[in-house]
Amino acid sequence: MLQIFISWNIRIKGATTPLKAAITKALTYENPAYAAAKKRRRRVWGVDPKIELYLYDRGDLICPRGFEKELNDILINHNQDPEKVIVRNTQKGREVDFGPWNDSFKVRDYQAPFVESLLKGSGVGIAPAGSGKTIMGMRTIFEYGRSTLWLTHTKDLMYQTAKKAELTLRGVGRIGFFGDGKHEWGDGKLIIATVQTLGANPHLVAALNDFIGMVIIDEAHHFPAVQFIETVGKFKADKLIGVTATPERKDGLHFYLYQGNAKDGTVRATSAIESVSNLKDLAEYFESADGNKIEASHLVALEGDKIRKAEKGDKILGVVSKTAGIVLGGAAFYWNDRFLRDEFGGIIYREVIDGDEVITIPVENPNYDPEAEYTPREERDEWHVIGLIGQVFVRVDETVTIGDSVAAVNGVATKADSGGYGIVMKMKSPYDPEKGYGIAKMFVSPQH
């Protein structure tokens, strides 16, 4: 009789030969190291051409947690009802109260679908750099309301995450730490750990399995494949979530990222096409030249490296946007100049010893004050999300009609005599003399 038990892995008992064949085929991958060696005509002796993400234990077939969704499809194809043969032995986690959410950290329109998707099931959340992954992760913890482990790969990220948790989750209490020589349980609501420390202390994983209901793996693409399987793959938490801006690893072993942590489909929650239909433009943060707020849907131009309302004769950069699907340059977690950079703007790194591991970390700016409270750009009036490419809403005067390209007067679009910026696709609301503007939907890209 077929029986399937899901805990920190998937144990399959009594599978027929055709069912085993289908499962093992699905969990067999080309070894990228073998393929690379062959391509470069190097020796491949001792390099397995395939990587198998399954094993046999006393006749049972053992698979990673991330295989559950694909396994369900295979079972259905073999005339098996997953609900009748699967028994879940995962850890729901201890119910906890994280206190009130700090409303100073608002969940943006483009962030809410990411949180909603992660709450529905385990998975890998993919969001661009600067989109506020830590805020979205904290909101997921708040909404889920169970003891959570936040797993990272450096001690610096461990402490940064703790600061963000204390700012957003007002009832988080004493945060637990496992890393940087610390073994502190805190109040058991939120524990932040490095994968190196947990990998070197399997008894901690066993103890955490008694009450942790959700594991969030930050910057999941950084985790080496062996650490992923040996550490993350040992958790029984009902929800296993990875967050990353880079879902593919340079070594080609990104399938470990999904299968090893219970992939339930890639969550592309900040993508205009794959998540929320009202997210239309690619945007970037810019600071106003006078330090004041520019209201939504005004056209802006550059003044040096800052922005102001665009005027006639300006090359228009973009539009103050409320509909951005991807936002760059958010500096959401710390001061933008926290780390030293080379002459080309790249962060300077150095190697350090962390336990038994040699890791690469950014070199901190000596002017950085870790005690100073940092306010993210999204909460500061002088910083603006500027829609650069895509569909945006723009303030227009009475001269503008569908099909026009525009110039600007005090940030409001007016019909261009020639050339011009963007193209008007639709009039959302007509010109209102009392307001001094109407609203048009435009497709835009920066003028050169």
N, C-alpha and C positions, 0 to 999 in steps of 0.2 A: 504493500500500500504506500502510495506517495505521501510523504510528509515533509513540510518545509518549515524550518524554524529560523526566524530573523532576530538576531541580537546584535552583537558587534560585527558579525558576519552573517552569511546565509548558509545554513546547513541543510542539504537536500538528501533525504533518505528515500530509498525505494524507487528511484527514477528508472524508467525503462531505458534501454539502449538508445533508441532514437531521440529521446528527450535529453539524455546525457550528451549525445553527439551535437545536438543543436546548441546546448548551453556552452559546451567547451569550444565550439567553433566561434561563438559570439564573444568569448573571453580570450581569444587568441589574437595577438597583434603582431604586426611586423616590427622587428627590433630596429629602431632607427640607427643604432650604432653599427649594426651589421650592414644595413643598406648604405650608410655613409662610407664604411670601409671598402665595400665592393665598388662603389662609384669612384673612389680615389685609387682603386687597384692596390689596396693595402691588404695585409694578411688578415684573414678572418678565422684562423684556427683558434678554437676556444670561445668564439663569440657565437652565441645562439642566434639563429636567424629569426626565431619567434620568441615572443614574451607571452607566457601563459598566466593569466590572473585567476587561476583556480588551482585547487589541489585536492587530493583524495585523502581521507582520514577514516580508517577502518571501514572502508566501503562507502562512506558518505562523500558526496561532492560538496566542497566548500567554496563559496564564491564571496566576493566583496559586497558590502552593503549597497554600493552604488549601482549594482546590477538589478536592483529590485524592479524598476519600471520595465526594463527590457525583458526580465524574467517573466513578468506578468503577460507580456505579449506572446512569448514563446509558449507559456502554459496554455493560453487560449488557442493557439495554433495547433496544440496537441490535445485539444478537447478536454482540458482540465480547467476547473473553476478556481482561480487564485484564492477566493474567499473561503473555499472549503478545504484547501490543503495547506494554507499558510497560517502559522501561529506566530504572533509577534511577542517577543520577550524584551522589548526595548524599555529604557528607563524614562518614564514620563517626567520625572524631576520633582523636586520639592517646590510647592507653591510659595511664592514670596511676594512681598509688597515693595516695589522700588520707589514708593512715594509718588508725589506729584511730578509730572514732567515740567521741566523749566521752559516756560513758553517763550523765553528769549530765543530759543533754538526752534524756529518754526520749520516744520517739514514742508518742503516746497512741492509744487504741483508735480514736478518731474521726479521727486523722490518717493512720493506716496505709493506709486505702483510697485516700486522695488520692495518696499516694506511689506505690502500686501502679498506679493508673490512669495517672499521668504516665509511668511507666516502660514502659507498653505501647505508647505512640505519642505523636505530637505532639498538641497540643491546648491549650485554654484551661482552666486550673484555677480554679474559682470556690469561694471559701471565705470565710465571714463574717469581719469585722474581729474581731481577738482570738483567732482560731483557730490562730494560729501558722504563717502562710504561709511565713515565712522559714525556720523550722525544717524544715517539710515540703520546701521547696525545697532546703535543704542536704542533707537525707537523700536526696532524689532524685539530687543530684550524687554523693553518697557511693556509692549503690548502682549508678549508671550507670558510674562509673569511667573517664570520658574527659574530655579538656580541655573546659572549660565557660566560656562567656561569660555573665555576669550583667549585664543591661542595665537601667538605671534612668533616671529623668528629672531627678534633682537630685543635686548633689554630697553633700548631707547623707545621703541614702539610700545613696549609694555607700560612704561611710565606715561607716555603720551596718551595712551588709551585710558589709563586710570584718571588722568586729569579731565578728559572729555566726559567720562562716566560721572565723575563728581559734579561736573557742571550741569549735565543734562538730567541725571537721575537723582533727584533730591533726597530720596530715601534709600540710597544704595548702601548706606552704612559703611562699615570697615571693609574695604576691598581686600581680597586675598591675593597673595603674590607667590608664584613659584618661578624663580629666575633671579639672576644677579646675586646668587648666594642666599636668597630668601626662601623660606618655606613657611609661609603665613597663610592660615585659613581664613582670616577675617571673620565676617559674620555669615559667610557661606552663601550670600546672595549672588555675588559676582566674583569670580576668580580669574585673574589674568596670569598667563604662564607663557614661558618660552618652550618651544618644541624640544630644544636641546635638554632642558631640565627634566621634562616629563619622560623623554626618551631614555635618559640615564637613571630614572627612578620609577620603574614600572609599578612599584607599590602605590605610588601616588595616583596613577591611572586607575588602579583597582579601587582605591578609596573614593575617588571622584565619581566612579561609576555607581556608587551607592545613592547619589542624590542629584547629580547634574542631568538636567533634562534637555539642555541645548548647548551645542559646541559651535562657536563661530571661529573660523580660521581666517585671520586677517592676511591680506596679500598672499593668498593661497598659492599663487604660482611660484613663490620663492621656496616653497618647501621641497627639499630633495625627495625623490621618489621613495627611497628606503625609509626615510623618516616618516613620510606620509603613511605608508602601509604599517610600519611598526609602531607608530604612536597614535596618529589620528584614527587609524583603522581598528583600534582596540576599544573605542568608546561605544557604549550601548545607548547613548542619549537618543531620545526619540527624534530630535532634530539635529542634523549635522549640516552646517552651512559654511560654504566658502565664499569669500568676497575678494574680488580682484579686478584690476583694470586690464590685465594681460593674461588671457586664458590659455595661451600657448607657451610652452617652455622651449627654450633654445635647444635642449637635448632631445626634443621630440617626444618626451614621456608624459605629455599632458593628459593622456588617458588615465594615468594614475590619479590625477587631480579629480576626475569625475568618478571613476569606479571606486577609488579608495575612500571617498568620503560620501558615498551614497548619493550619487548624482540622480536628480529627479528632473532633469532638463535644465539647460542653461537659462538663467533668468536675465534677459536683456531688458531690464526694467527702465533704463534711461534712454532707450533707443526709440526714435520717433516712429519708426516703421513697426517695430515688434512689440511695442507696449501701449503707448497712449496716443491716440489719434490727434490730440490737440497740441502735441509738441512738434514744432515746425522748423525751428531754426538752429543753426550752429552759432554759439555765442562765446564771448570772452569777457572777463572782467576788465574794466578801465576805470581810472580815477578821474574825477572832474577837476578841471584846472583851478577852479575857485574854491574847491572843497565842499560845495553845496550839492544838494540832491537835484537831479534832473528828472522830471516826471516821465512816466511811461509813454512810449510811442513818439517821442521827439527824435528827430534826426540829429546826429552829432558828427562833428569833425575833429580831427586831431589838432592839438596845440602842443607841439613837442611830443612827449609820450603820454599826455593826458587828453581829456576830451572837454568840449564845450558844445553848446547848441550850434548847429550848422547855419551858415548864412549864405546868401547868393555869392557865387564865385568859389565857394569851398569845394574841395573834394570830399564827398560824404563818406564817412567810415561805416556807419551802420545806424541802428535804431535801438533806443532803450527798450528792452524786450521783457515781456512777461510770459512768453510762450516758448522759451528755449528748451530744446530737447537735450542738447549737450552743452555744458558750460565749462570753459577752460579757465585756468588761472585763478581758481577759487581761493587758494591758500587757506583751506578750511580748518586746518588743524594746528598751525603754528605760524609765527612770524615768517614772512616770505624770505627774509635774509638770514634765517636761523643758521643755514649751512654755507660754508665758503664755496665759491664758484670759481672756475677757471675763466680765462679771457673770452671763451666762447659761450659762457653761460651754463656750462655743465657743472654739476655738483662734484666737489673733490672728495674722494673716498680714501680710507685707510683700513688696513687689516688689524684686527685685535683678536686676542684669545678670549673666548667665552666658554668656560669649562674645558671640555676636551675638543672644542670646535674652534677653527679659525674662521671668523666671519668678517665681512666687509661692511663698514658703517661710514656714513658721511661725516666730514670734519666740521665740527661746530664753530660758528662765528664767536670770537671772544666777546663781542658786544651783546650776545644773546643773554637775556635775563630770564631764567626759568621761573622766577617768582612773579614776574609781571603777568597780569591777566591779559590774555590775548582775545580780541574780539574778531571773529571771522568777517571776511569782507562782505558777506551777504547781509550782515547786520549793521553795516556802517553806511551812512547816507552818502558819503563821498565816492563810494564804489558802486559801479553800475554794470548790469549784465547787458552787453551790447550785442544784438543780433547782427551777425555779419553776412551769413549766407542762408537763404531759404525764404519761407513765407512769414511775414511779420505784419503787425498792425501799425499803421502810421497815421499821425495827425495830418490832415490836409485842409487847404483853404478851398474857397468856392470855385477856383479855376480848374481843379483837378477832376478828370473823368477817367473811365476805364480805358486802358491802353496807353495812357500817358506815362512818360518818364518825368522825373521831378527835379527841381532845385529846392532850396530851403530859405525861409525867412524866419529867423528866431526859432529854428528847430521845427517849424511847421512846413510841410511840403506844399510847393506851388508848382504849377505846370512849367516845365523847362522850355526855353525858347528853342534850344537844340541840344542834342546829346542827352544829358541828364542821367539821373540815378534810378535804377530799378525799373519796374513796370507795374502799373496798377492792374490788379487782377479782378477786384470786386470792390464795390462801395458798401461797406458794412453799415455805416450810418451817414446820412447826408450832412452837409455843412450846417452848423447851428451858429447864427450870428451872436447869440448870447455867450456861447462857449468860446467862439472864435475858431472853431475847427470842426471838421467831420472826421470820420475814421474810414480808412481804406485798407484792404488787404493787398500787400505788394509782394512780389518776388524780388529779392535784392541780393547784391554782392558789392563789395567795396569798390569805389571808383579809384582809378589809377591815374 
